[in-house]
Amino acid sequence: MASTERTILALHPGALGDVVLFGHLLAELPGRVTLVAGGEKARLLAGLGVVETAADFDVLPVQEAFSDVPLAECQLPGLLGPHERLISCFAGGDARVERRLAALCGASEAAFLPTRPPTGFDGHLTDLWAGRLGLPAWPAAAAWRVPDAWTAAAERALVEGGIDPAGRYAVIHPGAGSEAKCWPLERFGEVGAGLAARGVQVAYVLGPVERDRWRNGRLEALGQLGPVLGPLPLSVLAGVLGGAAVYVGNDSGASHLAAAVGAHTVAVFGPTSAVHFRPLGPHVTVFARGRLADVTSADVLAGITS
């Protein structure tokens, strides 16, 4: 018997943290969701059971949404297939482009959501999205289950980094998409030392942004603090985070993923709004005091009770 569930196409070309927040919304939607996001991100959410199907935004001819090429001559309809509903954080704000993108996706219903709240909105971004879609407020986000195969791959990565995955370990991610979001490296080191003094193994995780941008000995300085893992495939990162006793990081994609897979997450916010963008998950503590420098390592260590 054919499924009677509505088919939904969801688009978000943003960074990891943005897509994870979008995933919390998609998890509440009734229907079969195909997510289009860049690189590994859509496959990550499909593997975590948040959406049914994944497609890579970066390899699709999305420029067709902005062109005047007749729909019958475009590739997107055949690549994405028809969907009853389109929910997009891409190409909003231009009514002509919005109508064309909906037509390319075969969607009779379309909603274009902002990636940032408007001035004066004092809730979380997902609350804004839910309101725009007519969804009721939902309870605190439940943890997304990491597949066993991802957990096994994560355990191998931890062992290679000198961490015993059978013991208690903490993950610290000192990076972010913007340098302005990064708490000082020495404070992360102080937190790591404090956790080690409690008998917790500490692993530091880096992403491709830090590997590409960090200069002037910062990578070497991090290596002096403890084992450094990464960059890791997102599936392996999810497994590493899901097994951690605690995670500490900035306003970053890794922080959002850690919270989503159920890690006891401590996130330090500075220039961005924790009210709007705090990570969602069952065990999240946020330090947001206007300036990153106002948060001390003692504050963070005191907030880690697991």
Backbone as a ProteinNet text record, in pm:
[ID]
protein_1_A
[PRIMARY]
MASTERTILALHPGALGDVVLFGHLLAELPGRVTLVAGGEKARLLAGLGVVETAADFDVLPVQEAFSDVPLAECQLPGLLGPHERLISCFAGGDARVERRLAALCGASEAAFLPTRPPTGFDGHLTDLWAGRLGLPAWPAAAAWRVPDAWTAAAERALVEGGIDPAGRYAVIHPGAGSEAKCWPLERFGEVGAGLAARGVQVAYVLGPVERDRWRNGRLEALGQLGPVLGPLPLSVLAGVLGGAAVYVGNDSGASHLAAAVGAHTVAVFGPTSAVHFRPLGPHVTVFARGRLADVTSADVLAGITS
[TERTIARY]
84.8	0	88.3	55.9	134.8	120.9	231	229.4	139	64	-23.1	42.5	167.8	237.8	275.1	271.3	310.2	460.8	500.2	643.2	686.4	798	847.9	990.4	1019.7	1156.2	1203.3	1314	1368.5	1505.8	1530.1	1657.3	1721.9	1848.9	1928	2074.9	2130.5	2269	2371	2328.6	2413.6	2515.8	2581.8	2686	2624.1	2711.3	2665.5	2567.8	2601.6	2513.5	2376.7	2372.5	2245.5	2161.5	2226.2	2153.5	2104.4	2183.6	2138.5	2014.9	2015.2	1895.9	1776.1	1798.4	1692.8	1642.1	1734.9	1696	1600.9	1618.2	1525.3	1383.1	1371.4	1239.7	1185.8	1270.4	1225.5	1181.2	1245.1	1209.2	1066	1009.6	873.3	768.3	810.4	714.9	653.4	522.1	460.3	482	540.2	565.2	701.9	729.2	856.1	943.4	1055.2	1135.9	1261.9	1285.4	1413.3	1485.4	1607.3	1685.2	1793.5	1801	1908.7	1996.8	2120.8	2217.7	2355.6	2451.9	2582.6	2667.9	2744.8	2843.6	2782.2	2842.5	2799.1	2675.1	2633	2537	2401.3	2350.7	2221.6	2233	2342.7	2362.1	2373.3	2433.9	2444	2305.4	2215.7	2082.8	2000	2024.3	1955.1	2003.5	2134.7	2189.2	2143.1	2116.6	2068.9	1917.8	1853.1	1709.6	1622.4	1681.6	1604.5	1521.8	1579.2	1509.1	1519.9	1439.1	1436.5	1541.2	1560.3	1646	1734.2	1854.4	1950.5	1993.9	2022.9	2080.9	2183.1	2286.8	2396.2	2367.6	2344.1	2315.9	2427.8	2552.1	2667.5	2682.1	2616.9	2632.3	2507.7	2408.8	2285.1	2290.6	2225	2223.4	2122	2147.4	2050.7	2040	2135.8	2126.8	2002.7	1943.6	1822.5	1707.7	1713.3	1607.9	1612	1725.4	1742.4	1742.2	1724.3	1731.6	1592.2	1590.8	1464.4	1451.5	1534.1	1527.2	1390.6	1322.7	1192.6	1204.5	1103.6	1109	1132.4	1075.3	1089.7	1233.8	1316.3	1455.9	1551.2	1497.7	1580.6	1607.1	1718.2	1756.1	1698.8	1675.9	1633.9	1507.4	1404	1284.6	1314.9	1400.3	1433.8	1525.6	1610.8	1704.7	1637.8	1544.8	1481.4	1347.4	1282	1152.5	1044.6	919.7	812.5	790.7	761	725.8	602.6	522.3	400.8	428.9	535	561.8	710.2	740.1	877.6	895.6	1002.2	1039.5	1184.1	1210	1341.2	1400	1526.5	1608.1	1702.8	1662.5	1739.9	1648.8	1703	1636.8	1508.9	1497.3	1381.4	1398.3	1288.4	1292.9	1261.6	1268.7	1235.6	1118.5	1001.3	880	890.5	955.1	965.6	1050.7	1163.8	1251.9	1182.9	1109.8	1037.2	937.1	860.5	762.6	831.5	943.1	1013.2	1072.1	1131.7	1189.7	1080.5	966	855.1	811	806.9	766.9	869.7	999.1	1104.4	1095.1	1047.5	1034.5	897.5	808.8	675.9	590.4	622	552.8	434.5	320.2	201.9	197.1	278.1	283.5	430.5	462.9	602.4	609.8	711.8	739.4	887.5	919.5	1058.2	1087.1	1184	1212	1339	1342.2	1463.6	1571.9	1695.5	1807.6	1848.8	1794.2	1819.7	1688.8	1664.1	1539	1534.6	1415.6	1403.8	1432.1	1461.5	1485.2	1362.8	1388.3	1279.5	1228.1	1264.4	1220.4	1307.1	1245.3	1321.8	1316	1289.5	1285.5	1392.5	1392.2	1488	1446.8	1544.2	1515.7	1416.5	1427.9	1334.6	1192.2	1177.5	1043.4	983	1066.3	1020.2	976	1058.8	1023.9	893.7	881.1	760.4	636.7	648.1	535.6	500.2	603.4	577.4	507.4	534.7	476.1	349.2	308.1	187	201.6	323.9	348.1	334.6	284.5	283.3	424.2	445.5	575.5	596.6	721.6	749.3	837.5	839.1	919.9	1067.8	1149.9	1295.3	1337.1	1432.2	1472.9	1528.5	1477	1530.4	1657.9	1743.7	1870.6	1847.1	1923.6	1921.6	2013.5	1967.3	2044.7	2152.2	2274.6	2387.8	2389.9	2397.1	2400.2	2520.5	2502.6	2609.2	2735.8	2721.7	2839.9	2920.1	2851.5	2920.4	2991	2925.9	2988.2	3114.7	3109.8	3227.9	3341.5	3309.9	3412.8	3470.3	3384.6	3431.7	3525	3493.4	3579.5	3717.9	3722.7	3853.1	3931.4	3863.2	3930.9	3982.4	3905.9	3949	4071.6	4068.9	4184.4	4309.1	4294.6	4408.8	4462.2	4374.2	4416	4463.3	4465.4	4514.6	4408.9	4280.5	4169.7	4102.8	4076.9	4006.9	3856.7	3787.2	3643.8	3559.3	3616.4	3541.5	3542.2	3632.4	3639.2	3568.6	3561.8	3498.2	3592.9	3539.9	3622	3540.9	3612.9	3553.9	3605	3523.5	3562.6	3559	3666.6	3674.8	3699.1	3613.5	3630.9	3653.4	3777.5	3808.2	3784.9	3731.4	3714.2	3570.7	3551	3419	3433.9	3320.3	3325.1	3383.7	3380.4	3434.8	3527.7	3640.3	3733.8	3669.1	3573.5	3508.8	3428.8	3395.3	3317.9	3405.1	3537.4	3626.5	3672.5	3641.7	3692.7	3843.1	3922.3	4067.9	4112.7	4210.6	4258.5	4310.4	4376.5	4432.3	4322.4	4203.9	4095.1	4040.8	4035.5	4000.2	4102.8	4230.9	4333.6	4315.8	4274.9	4250	4133.1	4030.2	3917.3	3962.2	4041.8	4091.9	4173.6	4259.3	4340.1	4252.4	4148.6	4057.3	3982.1	3941.7	3873.1	3968.5	4091.3	4190	4215.1	4215	4235	4120.1	4004.2	3890.5	3893.7	3996.8	4007.9	3940.9	3908.2	3842.4	3946.6	3944.3	4029.7	3980.3	4072.8	4034.6	4088.9	4000	4037.7	3995.3	4082.2	4052.2	4018.1	3913.8	3867.7	3878	3932.8	3942.1	3864.5	3811.9	3746.3	3832.9	3784.7	3863.6	3890.6	3801.2	3822.4	3949.5	3966	4084.9	4211.4	4203.7	4321.1	4365.2	4268.8	4300.6	4346.8	4287.3	4306.4	4405.7	4421.3	4502.7	4649.5	4710.2	4850.6	4922	5047.3	5126.2	5135	5146.4	5171.4	5050.4	4929	4811.1	4786.2	4805.4	4786.6	4888.2	5011.7	5115.2	5083	5032.8	4996.2	4883.6	4788.6	4678.9	4732	4826.3	4883.1	4952.6	4996.6	5060	4958.2	4830.6	4728	4678.5	4683.8	4633.9	4612.8	4557.4	4533.1	4439.8	4473.9	4394.1	4339.4	4208.6	4143.1	4088.2	4092.5	4024.9	4117.8	4052.5	3908.6	3855	3736.5	3672	3551	3518.9	3389.4	3277.9	3171.6	3066	3003.7	2997.5	2942.4	3030.1	3161.7	3254.1	3249.8	3244.3	3233.8	3108.5	2996.9	2873.7	2892.3	2963.5	2988.4	3077.9	3182	3271.4	3195.3	3114.1	3038.2	2931.1	2868.2	2762	2810.9	2938.6	2993.3	3062.1	3069.2	3143.8	3066.8	3141.5	3080.3	3044.8	3124.1	3098.3	3163.2	3104.1	3158	3163.6	3271	3287	3327	3258.4	3292.8	3233.4	3255.1	3202.3	3064.3	3015.2	2897.3	2942.6	2933.3	2988.1	2899.6	2925.1	2851.2	2871.7	2994.9	3022.2	2941.8	2925.6	2846.8	2700.6	2646.1	2507.6	2491.8	2588.4	2580.5	2595.5	2687.7	2705.9	2576.3	2512	2386.2	2279.5	2273.4	2168.6	2181.2	2305.1	2322.7	2327.2	2297.9	2277.4	2395.3	2507.7	2621.7	2587.7	2645.2	2635.1	2718.6	2650.2	2713.6	2724.1	2845	2868.1	2916.7	2842.6	2875.2	2898.7	3006.3	3041.8	3005	2917.1	2871.6	2929.5	2960	3007.7	2927.1	2970.9	2904	2768.4	2739.8	2611.2	2514	2386.4	2282.1	2250.4	2275	2237.1	2085.5	2014.9	1868.6	1817.7	1878.3	1834.1	1892.7	2018.9	2092.7	2151.9	2110.3	2169.6	2148.9	2244.5	2226	2106.1	2041.2	1924.1	1956.8	1919.5	1943.6	1899.9	1906.2	1857	1947.9	2076.6	2172.4	2261.1	2212.2	2285.6	2299	2421.6	2449.6	2519.2	2471	2528.3	2580.3	2700.7	2755.7	2757	2681.5	2672	2672.3	2783.8	2795.6	2835	2795.4	2822.6	2960.3	3062.7	3199.4	3255.1	3323.2	3383.5	3479.8	3551.9	3652.4	3590.3	3459.5	3394.1	3363.6	3376.4	3355.5	3490.3	3500	3625.6	3622.5	3740.3	3746.7	3684.7	3693.6	3628.5	3477.8	3421.1	3277.9	3239.3	3314.5	3281.2	3298.3	3407	3428.9	3319.5	3273.4	3165.9	3034.7	3020.2	2898.5	2899.3	3012.7	3022.7	3002.3	2887.6	2856.3	2853.1	2861.7	2853.3	2988.8
-119.9	0	124.8	220	341.9	423.3	494	575.5	695.9	730	847.8	968.2	954.1	1066.6	1168.9	1294.4	1401.2	1395.4	1429	1437.3	1582.5	1602.6	1737.3	1748.3	1853.8	1885.4	2002.3	1983.1	2086.5	2127.3	2257.7	2308.8	2399.9	2373.4	2464.7	2450.9	2553.3	2545.4	2593.5	2615.3	2679.1	2587	2640.1	2567.8	2459.3	2376	2260.1	2297.5	2397.2	2434.1	2478	2552.3	2597.9	2479.6	2383.4	2267	2179.9	2167.5	2089.2	2154	2286	2353	2329.9	2336.7	2308.3	2165.6	2074.4	1935.7	1918.8	1998.5	1991.1	2026.5	2122.7	2156.5	2042.8	1990.9	1886.9	1761.6	1733.8	1614.5	1621.2	1741.2	1757.9	1758.5	1753.7	1762.9	1627.2	1621.9	1497.8	1482.2	1371.8	1349.9	1291.8	1260.8	1203.3	1316.3	1342.4	1460.7	1423	1492	1488.2	1618.8	1609.2	1728.2	1750.4	1872.6	1914.9	2011.4	1970.7	2053	2024.1	2109.8	2100.3	1986.5	1924	1824.2	1707.1	1676.6	1561.5	1589.1	1713.5	1750.6	1682.8	1674.1	1607.7	1458.9	1396	1253.6	1230.1	1325.3	1314.8	1304.9	1394.6	1394.8	1275	1227.1	1105.2	985.7	976.6	866.9	868.3	987.3	1001	982.3	956.1	929.6	1052.7	1170.4	1295.6	1315.9	1281.6	1290.4	1155.5	1137.3	1008	998.3	1107.3	1104.4	1228.5	1214.4	1324.1	1352.7	1480.3	1521.7	1631.3	1635.2	1730.1	1859	1965	2095.7	2139.1	2106.9	2159.7	2104.3	1993.2	1935.2	1954.1	2022.9	2044.6	2175.5	2181.8	2305.6	2406.7	2453.3	2541.2	2676.9	2707.5	2834.1	2838.7	2722.8	2721.5	2797.1	2809.7	2883.9	3032	3079.7	3223	3252.9	3150.7	3167.5	3178.5	3198.7	3202.1	3081.1	2979.9	2858.8	2792.4	2752.7	2685.9	2564.7	2545.3	2436.8	2302.3	2281.2	2152.4	2124.4	2229	2211.7	2210.2	2221.8	2226	2085.3	2072.6	1944.1	1921.3	2027.1	2011.1	1925.8	1943.9	1861.2	1711.5	1669.4	1528.9	1481.1	1570.8	1532.5	1524.6	1614.9	1618.2	1545.8	1538.7	1473	1561.6	1537.6	1622.5	1598.1	1705.6	1699.6	1786.1	1745.2	1821.1	1953.1	1956.4	2074.5	2108.7	2237	2286.8	2373.8	2346	2430.5	2469.1	2596.7	2639.3	2751.9	2736.3	2845.8	2895.6	2880.5	2921.2	2995.4	3103	3175.8	3245.4	3279.6	3354.3	3503.8	3575.9	3721.6	3778.1	3696.6	3739.8	3653.8	3714.3	3638.1	3558.7	3616.6	3545.2	3420.7	3433.8	3318.9	3214.4	3258.9	3165.2	3083	3151	3079.1	2981.5	3023.6	2936.7	2815	2834.9	2722	2622.4	2670.5	2580.5	2502.9	2570.7	2502.3	2397.8	2428.3	2332.8	2206.9	2223.9	2110.5	2044.5	2099.2	2043	2060.8	2160.3	2177.3	2272	2227.6	2313.7	2405.2	2374.6	2455.4	2483.3	2607.9	2643.6	2743.1	2724.4	2817.9	2851	2979.5	3025.3	3086.6	3028.1	3063.9	3147.5	3244.5	3326.2	3246.9	3279.4	3215.7	3293.8	3412.9	3495.4	3556.9	3566.1	3625.9	3775.2	3831	3975.7	4051.4	4177.9	4263.9	4263.3	4245.6	4246.2	4109.8	4006.4	3871.3	3821	3771.6	3735.8	3586.8	3504.1	3359.6	3288.9	3156.1	3077	3073.8	3059.1	3056.9	2946.6	2831.3	2722.5	2756.1	2838.1	2883.3	2971.2	3056.7	3141.9	3056.5	2957.8	2869.7	2795	2740.3	2665.4	2753.7	2877.5	2969.4	2997.3	3013.8	3040.9	2922.5	2801.1	2681.9	2636.7	2709.6	2673.2	2550.8	2520.7	2405.5	2446.3	2357.7	2387.2	2381.4	2445.8	2435.3	2290.2	2244.2	2106.9	2104.9	1994	1986.5	1988.1	1989.4	1991.2	1880.2	1912.2	1819.9	1690.5	1578.7	1448.3	1421.8	1337.2	1306.7	1224.2	1254	1174.8	1053.4	937.4	814.7	799.7	776.9	755.3	608.2	578.4	438.3	362.9	233.2	150.4	155.4	157.1	158.7	286.7	398.6	525.1	522.6	461.5	450.6	366.3	257	171.5	246.4	323.2	401.8	508.1	566.5	666.7	604.4	485.5	418.1	390.9	355	332.8	463.8	573.6	703.4	745	718.4	752.8	671.2	542.3	457.3	505.8	540.1	591.1	720.4	798.1	922.7	905.7	783.6	759.5	769.7	763.8	772.3	635.1	590.7	464.6	490.9	446.4	477.1	406.7	306.8	239	318.9	413.5	498.3	630.1	712.5	844	938.1	1005.4	1102.2	1227.4	1337	1465.2	1506.4	1579.4	1634	1786.4	1849.7	1995.8	2039	2127.4	2181.5	2332	2379	2520	2610.9	2556.3	2636	2677.4	2751.8	2795.9	2850	2875.3	2928	3066.9	3141.4	3276.8	3289.2	3355.9	3377.3	3456.4	3543.1	3625.3	3541.1	3417.6	3330	3244.7	3253.2	3158.7	3209.4	3137.6	3158.7	3135.6	3206.5	3190.1	3045.3	3004.7	2867.7	2829.3	2923.7	2890.1	2855.9	2912.6	2879.3	2739.5	2702.3	2563.2	2468.8	2507.9	2426	2413.7	2522.6	2517.9	2426.1	2431.2	2340.3	2195.3	2171.2	2036.4	1985.9	2071.6	2032.6	2003.3	2084	2061.9	1930.3	1896.9	1769.3	1652.2	1667.3	1560.9	1536.8	1644.7	1629.3	1553.4	1551.3	1474.3	1329.6	1293.2	1157.9	1134.7	1241.4	1230.3	1243.4	1151.3	1165.9	1284.1	1356.9	1475.7	1465.3	1477.7	1482.1	1615.6	1675.7	1799.8	1765.7	1828.2	1801.3	1928.3	1913.4	2024.6	1991.9	2095.3	2081	2137.1	2130.2	2181.6	2331.3	2407.3	2552	2581	2513.5	2537.5	2489.5	2375.2	2324.5	2421	2487.9	2580	2716.7	2765	2904.6	2926.5	2830	2855.3	2865.8	2973.3	3000.3	3039.3	3079.3	3133.1	3037	2908.1	2810.3	2764.4	2805.5	2767	2616.5	2555.6	2411.2	2338.7	2388.2	2325.9	2343.4	2461.5	2485.8	2393.1	2369.4	2278.6	2136.8	2096.4	1964.1	1942.3	2049.8	2037.7	2014.3	2041.1	2027.8	1884.2	1807.8	1671.2	1616	1493.9	1434	1520.3	1532.3	1612.3	1520.7	1520.7	1441	1532.7	1485.2	1555.7	1625.8	1676.3	1674.5	1531.7	1505.8	1376.1	1384.9	1276.4	1273.9	1301.3	1365.3	1403.1	1282.2	1169.6	1049.6	1003.8	1009.9	970.1	1072.7	1200.6	1304.9	1283.7	1249.5	1225.5	1111.4	1006.9	895.6	933.4	1011.8	1058.2	1143.5	1234.8	1323.8	1247.6	1151.4	1077.4	993.2	955.1	874.5	953.7	1086.1	1169.3	1189.8	1191.5	1225.3	1372.8	1455	1598.6	1654.9	1761.1	1832.9	1980.8	2048.4	2192.3	2257.1	2364.5	2431.6	2570.8	2633.4	2765.9	2754.8	2865.2	2864	2810	2679.3	2614.1	2497.6	2447.4	2331.7	2210.7	2190.1	2075.7	2084.5	2204	2220.9	2184	2226.7	2192.9	2042.5	1979.7	1835.4	1760.5	1804.8	1740.3	1743.3	1858.1	1869	1779.1	1774.9	1698.7	1548.5	1497.1	1353.1	1318.1	1414	1385.4	1404.4	1457.1	1482	1592.3	1583	1692.7	1808.3	1906.5	2010	2141.3	2198.4	2331.3	2419	2523	2610.6	2752.4	2814.8	2950.9	3044.5	3139.9	3234.3	3372.3	3444.3	3581	3675.2	3695.8	3795.9	3752.5	3622.2	3576.1	3556.3	3555.3	3550.1	3406.3	3373.5	3241.1	3226.9	3336.9	3331.1	3279.3	3325.1	3286.5	3153.7	3126.3	3019.1	2914.2	2907.7	2811.1	2669.2	2579.9	2440.6	2378.6	2287.3	2219.2	2073.1	2027.5	1889.8	1870.7	1747.3	1720.4	1767.8	1797	1833.9	1947.8	2069.9	2184.1	2293.9	2343.6	2460.6	2563.9	2687.3	2794.4	2904.6	2951.8	3070.5	3182.8	3287.3	3400.2	3528.2	3598.8	3718.6	3842.2	3844.5	3962.5	3960	3935.5	3925.9	3788.7	3727	3597.4	3604.8	3716.2	3729.9	3729.5	3752.8	3757	3618	3515.6	3378.1	3319.8	3267.1	3211.4	3058.9	2999.4	2853.9	2799	2873	2829.3	2824.8	2921.1	2919	2790	2757.4	2641.8	2512.8	2502.3	2381.4	2365.1	2474.8	2466.5	2422.7	2450.5	2411.6	2267.8	2200.3	2060.6	1971.5	1909.7	1827.1	1679.1	1641.7	1500.6	1433.4
0	0	0	-84.9	-94	34.1	69.4	190.5	170.9	277.1	272	336.1	384.8	445.2	339.1	378.1	286.9	262.8	142.6	111.6	122.8	191.6	222	172.5	100.4	60.8	145.4	217.9	306	255.6	243.4	193.4	296.3	323.9	407.5	365.5	300.1	254.7	357.5	482.2	581.4	644.5	747.6	819.5	907.9	966.3	1042	1152.8	1235.3	1345.1	1296.9	1186.9	1131.7	1085.8	1020.3	969.7	1085	1191.2	1307.5	1369.5	1385.4	1437.3	1345.3	1216.4	1118.7	1138	1167.7	1190.2	1306.7	1412.7	1525.5	1481.2	1391	1336.9	1251.1	1161.5	1069.1	1143	1256.2	1333.6	1385.3	1393.2	1444.1	1334	1209.2	1099.8	1068	1049.6	1003.3	852.8	814.9	673.8	648.1	525.2	481.6	428	497.1	468.8	393.2	282.6	212.7	244.4	296.3	329.7	225.8	177.1	88.6	167.4	191.3	263.3	206.7	239.4	177.7	231.5	143.1	182.4	256.9	373.7	453.7	538.7	547.5	652.5	636.1	512.8	494.3	524.9	482.2	511.8	662.2	733.6	879.1	940.8	904.4	964.4	920	798.4	755.4	836.6	858.5	936.7	1080.6	1134.2	1271.6	1282.6	1169.4	1170.9	1177.5	1155.9	1164.3	1037.7	922.5	794.8	725.1	623	554.2	445.1	368.8	250.9	249.7	191.9	188.8	45.5	19.7	-108.5	-80.7	-161.7	-143.1	-219.6	-146.8	-207.3	-300.6	-263.2	-335.9	-477.1	-507.6	-641.9	-727.1	-674.9	-749.4	-828.6	-942.7	-1022.9	-968.1	-845.2	-779.1	-848.4	-936.9	-1009.5	-1098	-1124.8	-1206.5	-1140.2	-1008.3	-938.7	-971.7	-1017.2	-1045.3	-1195.7	-1277.5	-1421.8	-1482.9	-1615.2	-1689.2	-1781.1	-1759.1	-1840.6	-1818.8	-1923.2	-1905.3	-1812	-1730	-1631.6	-1697.5	-1815.4	-1883.7	-1924.2	-1929.8	-1970.2	-1850.8	-1730.6	-1609.9	-1555.7	-1482.6	-1425.6	-1285.8	-1210.1	-1070.7	-1052.9	-1136.5	-1114.3	-1118.1	-1210.4	-1219.5	-1109	-1060	-954.6	-818.3	-792.2	-661	-657.7	-772.1	-774.1	-716.2	-747.4	-694.1	-545.3	-473.3	-331.2	-309.9	-213.5	-187.6	-116.8	-38.4	42.5	36.2	25.5	28.4	151.6	229.4	343.4	321.5	301.6	255.6	338.1	371.1	425	316	193.8	76.6	-19.1	-77.8	-186.7	-144.7	-16.1	27.9	7.1	8.7	-0.1	-136.3	-241	-376.8	-421.9	-434.2	-461.6	-592	-692.8	-820.5	-804.8	-734.6	-713.8	-627.1	-526	-440.1	-521.4	-608.1	-690.2	-784.7	-841.2	-935.8	-865.5	-747.4	-675.8	-637.2	-593	-560.7	-684	-798.8	-922.3	-962.3	-945.5	-979.1	-893	-770.3	-678.6	-687.9	-770.3	-784.1	-661.2	-578.7	-450.4	-464.2	-418	-420	-298.9	-198	-76.2	-44.3	-14.3	12.9	127.2	211	320	316.5	321.4	321.4	458	527.3	665.7	675.9	765.9	784.3	856.2	827.5	897.7	1021	1037.6	1155.5	1200.5	1331.3	1377.6	1346.8	1331.1	1309.9	1438.6	1424.2	1539.9	1630.8	1759.1	1855.4	1892.6	1816	1851.5	1965.2	2073	2191.9	2224.1	2123.4	2144.4	2063.4	2070.5	1994.2	1847.4	1759.1	1616	1581.2	1645	1615	1658.2	1761.7	1800.6	1692	1634.4	1524.6	1407	1370	1258.6	1285.2	1405.7	1439.4	1426.5	1472.7	1460.5	1316.1	1231.8	1089.7	1022.3	1070.3	1009.9	1079.6	1184.6	1255.9	1342.2	1386	1472.3	1618.1	1702	1845.3	1901.2	2014.2	2081.2	2123.4	2114.2	2152.7	2277.1	2348.6	2470.7	2438.8	2543.6	2525.9	2432.1	2344.4	2239.4	2297.5	2248.5	2286.6	2207.6	2261.6	2195.3	2069.1	1965.7	1844.2	1862.9	1822.3	1842.3	1735.6	1780.6	1689.8	1647.8	1518.8	1474.4	1530.7	1551.3	1608.3	1524.1	1392	1305.9	1324.9	1347.2	1370.4	1505.1	1604.2	1736	1728.5	1653.8	1638.9	1569.9	1466.3	1397.6	1490.7	1573.9	1669.9	1772.2	1817.7	1915.1	1856.3	1729.5	1664.2	1657.2	1624.8	1618.2	1755.5	1859.1	1994.5	2034.1	2006.3	2040.2	1966.7	1840.5	1763.8	1824.1	1887.6	1951.1	2094.1	2143.3	2279.2	2387.1	2348.5	2444	2454.2	2575.7	2597.4	2592.1	2487.7	2477	2582.2	2648.2	2754.5	2883.9	2895.3	3013.5	2991.3	3095.5	3084.3	3011.4	2911.5	2840	2809.4	2800	2763.3	2626.2	2553.5	2424.1	2433.9	2392.6	2389	2245.2	2196.4	2060.8	2072.8	2055	2078.2	1957.7	1849.8	1728.5	1704.7	1594.7	1550.7	1409.7	1345.5	1210.1	1201.3	1311.3	1316.6	1436.4	1417.3	1527.6	1640.1	1605.8	1707.3	1806.3	1768.8	1855.9	1947.3	1931.8	1999.3	2135.9	2238.8	2373.4	2369.3	2450.6	2443.6	2462.1	2381.9	2384.9	2522.6	2590.7	2721.8	2823.1	2804.9	2898.1	2871.2	2745.3	2716.5	2778.4	2771.8	2833.3	2983.4	3046.7	3191.5	3224.6	3141	3161.7	3143.3	3038.8	3016.8	3134.4	3188.4	3303.8	3424.7	3442.3	3554.1	3541.7	3420.2	3399.4	3418.4	3370.3	3389.5	3537.5	3616.8	3761.1	3826.8	3761.2	3812	3763	3689.4	3638.2	3504.9	3433.7	3303.9	3192.9	3097.3	2980.1	2896.7	2835.5	2759.1	2617.6	2521	2380.4	2322.1	2243.9	2173.5	2028.4	1976.7	1840.8	1757.8	1639.9	1546	1419.6	1357.4	1228.3	1117.6	994.3	881.6	889.2	952.9	964	1042.4	1156	1238.2	1168	1103	1031.3	922.6	859.6	750.6	800.5	912.3	950.4	1063.2	1151.1	1268.9	1231.9	1274.9	1245.4	1374.8	1361.1	1472.8	1591.3	1557.5	1662.6	1739.8	1699	1776.3	1770.8	1653.4	1644.4	1731.7	1730.2	1812.7	1961	1997.9	2137.4	2180.8	2090.9	2124.2	2145.2	2061.5	2074.6	2207.7	2270.9	2401.9	2513	2485.3	2587.8	2602.8	2494.3	2500.1	2361.1	2350.4	2219.6	2135	2006.9	1914.5	1805.5	1788.6	1686.1	1577.8	1454.9	1347.5	1250.1	1142.6	1120.1	1100	1150.7	1142.7	1049.6	980	910.8	1011.1	966.3	1059.7	1128.2	1059.4	1122.2	1238.3	1219.5	1326.4	1439.3	1404.9	1506.6	1590.9	1527.5	1601.8	1700.5	1659.6	1749.4	1865.7	1837.7	1943.9	2044.3	1994.5	2082.9	2160.8	2095.9	2161.2	2277.9	2275.3	2383.5	2492.4	2475.7	2569.6	2699.5	2810.7	2939.2	2944.3	2875.9	2871.4	2746.5	2695.1	2579.4	2615.2	2573.9	2596.8	2464.8	2427.2	2302.8	2294.6	2179.8	2150.9	2086.5	2034	1948.9	1813.9	1796.9	1677.6	1637.3	1516.6	1469.5	1556.7	1604	1690.5	1819.4	1874.2	1995.9	1972	1859.3	1827.9	1808.6	1743.1	1722.1	1853.9	1938.8	2069.3	2149.4	2154.4	2227.9	2167.4	2034.6	1967.2	1990.8	2003.2	2024.6	2173.1	2260.3	2400.8	2492.1	2442.5	2530	2630.6	2750.1	2846.1	2789.3	2735.6	2654.7	2730.2	2730.2	2785.5	2669.8	2638.3	2526.4	2576.4	2526.4	2563.6	2448.6	2475.9	2373.6	2402.4	2293.7	2306.8	2219.1	2092.4	2008.7	1955.4	1954.1	1904.5	2020.7	1989.3	2091.7	2130.5	2256.2	2305.3	2310.8	2330.4	2331	2196.8	2088.8	1954.7	1908.1	1945.7	1879	1972.9	2097.3	2188.6	2135.9	2159.9	2118.3	2189.4	2121.2	2175.6	2203.9	2321.4	2360.2	2503.5	2552.1	2687.2	2798.7	2768.1	2873.7	2823.9	2830.8	2775.9	2880.2	2897	2979.6	2892.5	2899.3	2817.4	2907.1	2877.2	2941.8	2838.8	2864.7	2772.8	2854.8	2853.5	2937	2857.3	2731.7	2651.3	2587.7	2668.8	2617	2654.1	2558.9	2586.5	2704.1	2713.4	2818.9	2958.2	2966.7	3097.4	3152.7	3070	3114.6	3155.1	3274.5	3322.9	3315.9	3320.9	3322.3	3450.3	3561	3684.3	3668.1	3594.9	3567	3495.9	3391.2	3309.7	3388.5	3461.6	3542.4	3647.3	3703.3	3802	3737.9	3607.6	3537.6	3488.8	3505.6	3462.8	3584.1	3590	3706.9	3676.4	3548.5	3512.4	3528.1
[MASK]
++++++++++++++++++++++++++++++++++++++++++++++++++++++++++++++++++++++++++++++++++++++++++++++++++++++++++++++++++++++++++++++++++++++++++++++++++++++++++++++++++++++++++++++++++++++++++++++++++++++++++++++++++++++++++++++++++++++++++++++++++++++++++++++++++++++++++++++++++++++++++++++++++++++++++++++++++

